[in-house]
Amino acid sequence: AALIQDGVSIESLIEIDEERNFEIISEEDENGQLMVSIRRIQYREAWDQVVAKQETDEAFDAECVSVNRGGAIFLVNGLRAFLPGSHLTGRLPDEDLIGQTLPLKFLEVNQEENKLVVSNRRAVVEAQMADLSRGDVIDGLVKALKPYGAFVEVGGMSGLLHISQISMDRIVDLEKVLQPGQKIKCMIIDHDKVNGRIALSTKTLEPEPGDMIRDPERVYDMADETARIYLEKQEAERKKREESAQNIVLGLGDALDDLGSSDKSSDNLDSLLS
């Protein structure tokens, strides 16, 4: 994470008669001269700025200055930061990346080990996830089929459409319902914004149970209307559960009051008899 100043002339860094802060890095020599450094001060300031960015956990833009087999190097406040290839969204770390500016977030900041690791994928996914909510109906592209369901690309992110969430009817052969490369509509039923995971459903968009198997186009055509009805039903059920829970609490309170009244009556009767 060293400061990059390769090929920079001293004239471009400091001017004659310019007042600057310097750090003394040697004792006086026989001529009474000291060796001083601006770079060390800049280095500490750069790390202070990086640590502050990490604490806020906000995305920032940085320029790629080189690539290697494992990923790419980006310049963050003058410090070299490593971007693993697995954390680059939608492309490979090739020579065309050099000179481009990408949004990034920190994965690791370790000043003692002089180590900075950043992620483009985390910055992109979290920005996209911020615009997504449970119940949203979105377009997706089936990318892969697994025994337990399908991975669907939504807005550059990968979501899981579990086999139990495809249709109200039982899926016997998934390949007869979905195929890689197929465009679908689905509902977001859960999401993990920290890890960028999305759970999807087409079952909630079925006008009638089994429509995803018999007539998926009908499901997609009516997706927005079916989703509205489904969400209204869910909200009504939620309110009903809350009312039931509130009635139980109120009933318990009344029962306790009655119990308290019975105890007082018993005490009064005992005092009269004694």
Secondary structure, 3 states (H helix, E strand, C coil): CCECCCCCCHHHHCCCCCCCCCEECCCCCCCCCCCEECHHHHHHHHHHHHHHHHHHCCCEEEEEEEECCCEEEEEECCEEEEEEHHHCCCCCCCHHHCCCEEEEEEEEEECCCCEEEEEHHHHHHHHHHCCCCCCCEEEEEEEEEECCEEEEEECCEEEEEEHHHCCCCCCCCHHHCCCCCCEEEEEEEEEECCCCEEEEECHHHCCCCCHHHHCHHHHHHCHHHHHHHHHHHHHHHHHHHHHHHHHHHHHHHHHHHHHHHHHHHHHHHHHHHC
